[in-house]
Amino acid sequence: MADPQTDHPTPSESEPGADAAAGESTQPIDLAGELAAAQRKADEFYDQFVRAQAEMQNIRRRAQEDIAKAHKFAIEGFAESLLPVRDSLEMALTVAAPSVDSLREGVSATLRQLASAFEKNRVLEINPVGEKFDPNRHQAISTVPAAGTQPPVAPNHVVTVLQKGYLINERVLRPAMVVVAQG
């Protein structure tokens, strides 16, 4: 007799040997063995996880040490490039009777050494004569009427540089002190 709600035969209507055949074809389930295998796999994954965490802590520690060293020795290269400049200045002071020409030549050579050190360390001059005034790179000390400048300079442009400015890696170390044309 079929179940009226599902149209499936009731268990009493099914074949009498069906349950026995189904039980014979399935293997006995080894739950203890599966549990042990799953536990071994879980232990293996946990071990990998712990090792990965330890490795991440080591990487973080090494990165922090590298950053600390970089901060500590960041200026080392720049200072090293300035040593010849200091040597030249000290040598100039030891000359017994310097002439004006030899002094001028020595100062010029020392200035070239300094310019070379600046170039090597990407320190660039800001010398903006004739350029449009930029408050991010220039410091206006005074203004002059644009009409009276020789050669003529457009309003809001730099007429004179009183003191050069400097950049390092596109960052202003010191703004150029300038006189600006006012229009």
C-alpha positions in Angstrom: 0.0 0.0 0.0 1.4 3.4 -1.0 1.6 6.4 1.3 -1.1 8.8 0.0 1.0 11.9 0.7 4.2 10.9 -1.2 3.1 8.1 -3.5 6.0 6.1 -2.2 5.5 2.5 -1.1 5.4 2.0 2.6 8.1 -0.1 4.2 5.8 -3.1 4.5 5.2 -3.0 0.7 8.9 -2.8 -0.2 10.7 -6.0 -1.1 11.6 -8.1 1.9 15.2 -8.7 0.9 16.0 -5.0 0.1 17.1 -4.1 3.6 19.3 -7.1 3.9 21.0 -6.4 0.5 21.6 -2.8 1.4 23.3 -3.7 4.7 25.5 -6.3 3.0 26.8 -3.8 0.4 28.0 -1.1 2.8 31.3 -1.4 4.5 31.4 -1.1 8.3 32.3 2.6 9.1 35.6 2.9 11.0 34.8 6.1 12.9 37.7 5.7 15.3 40.2 5.5 12.3 38.6 8.5 10.6 38.7 10.5 13.8 42.4 9.6 14.3 43.2 10.6 10.7 41.3 13.9 11.1 43.1 14.6 14.3 46.5 14.0 12.7 45.5 16.4 9.9 44.3 19.0 12.4 47.6 18.6 14.3 49.5 19.1 11.1 47.6 22.2 10.2 48.0 23.6 13.7 51.7 23.0 13.5 51.9 24.8 10.1 49.8 27.7 11.6 52.1 28.1 14.6 55.2 28.0 12.3 53.7 30.6 10.0 52.9 32.9 13.0 56.5 32.5 14.3 57.8 33.3 10.8 55.6 36.4 10.6 56.9 37.6 14.0 60.5 37.1 12.8 59.7 39.1 9.6 58.1 41.9 11.5 61.1 42.0 13.9 63.6 42.1 11.1 61.7 44.8 9.3 61.6 46.9 12.4 65.4 46.4 12.9 66.0 47.4 9.2 63.9 50.5 9.7 65.8 51.4 12.9 69.1 51.0 11.1 68.0 53.0 8.1 67.0 55.9 10.4 70.2 55.6 12.4 72.5 55.6 9.3 70.4 57.6 6.8 72.7 60.6 6.9 75.9 58.5 6.8 76.3 58.7 3.0 75.7 62.5 3.0 78.1 63.1 5.8 80.7 60.9 4.0 80.4 63.1 0.9 81.0 66.2 3.0 84.3 65.0 4.4 86.4 66.2 1.5 84.9 69.7 1.9 86.0 69.8 5.5 89.4 68.5 4.6 89.8 71.3 2.0 88.7 73.9 4.5 91.2 72.6 7.1 94.0 72.5 4.5 93.2 76.2 3.6 93.7 77.2 7.2 97.1 75.6 7.4 98.6 77.6 4.5 101.2 80.0 5.9 100.8 83.1 3.7 97.8 82.7 1.4 97.5 85.1 -1.5 94.1 86.4 -2.5 94.3 84.4 -5.8 95.2 81.1 -4.0 92.5 81.8 -1.4 89.9 82.4 -4.2 91.1 79.3 -6.1 90.8 77.2 -2.9 87.4 78.5 -2.0 86.2 77.8 -5.6 87.5 74.3 -5.5 85.9 73.7 -2.1 82.6 75.1 -3.5 82.8 72.6 -6.4 83.4 69.8 -3.9 80.3 70.9 -2.0 78.2 71.2 -5.2 79.4 67.6 -6.1 78.3 66.3 -2.6 74.9 68.0 -3.0 74.4 66.6 -6.5 75.4 63.1 -5.3 72.8 63.3 -2.5 70.1 64.9 -4.7 70.2 68.3 -3.0 69.1 70.8 -5.6 69.3 74.6 -5.6 66.2 76.8 -5.9 67.3 79.9 -7.8 64.0 81.2 -9.2 65.0 84.6 -10.9 62.2 85.4 -13.4 60.0 82.5 -12.3 56.4 82.9 -11.0 56.4 83.3 -7.2 55.6 80.0 -5.5 54.9 80.3 -1.7 55.8 76.6 -1.3 59.3 77.1 -2.6 60.0 80.9 -2.1 59.9 83.3 0.8 59.1 86.8 -0.2 61.2 89.3 1.7 60.0 92.4 -0.1 58.1 93.5 -3.2 59.0 96.1 -5.9 56.8 97.7 -8.5 56.8 95.5 -11.7 57.0 98.6 -13.9 60.4 99.7 -12.5 62.3 96.4 -12.8 65.3 96.0 -15.2 64.9 93.8 -17.1 61.1 94.0 -17.0 59.5 91.2 -14.9 55.9 90.3 -14.9 53.8 90.9 -11.7 54.0 88.2 -9.1 57.4 86.9 -10.5 60.7 86.8 -8.7 62.9 89.8 -9.4 65.9 89.0 -7.2 67.1 86.1 -5.1 68.6 87.2 -1.8 69.4 83.7 -0.7 69.1 80.4 -2.7 66.8 77.8 -1.4 67.4 74.0 -1.5 65.4 70.9 -2.2 66.1 67.3 -1.3 64.1 64.6 -3.1 61.6 67.3 -4.1 61.1 68.4 -0.5 62.0 72.0 0.4 65.0 72.1 2.9 65.0 75.9 2.8 62.9 78.2 0.7 64.6 80.8 -1.5 64.5 84.3 0.0 63.3 86.5 -2.9 62.1 90.0 -3.9 58.8 89.8 -5.9 57.5 92.1 -8.6 54.2 93.6 -7.6 51.7 94.7 -10.2 
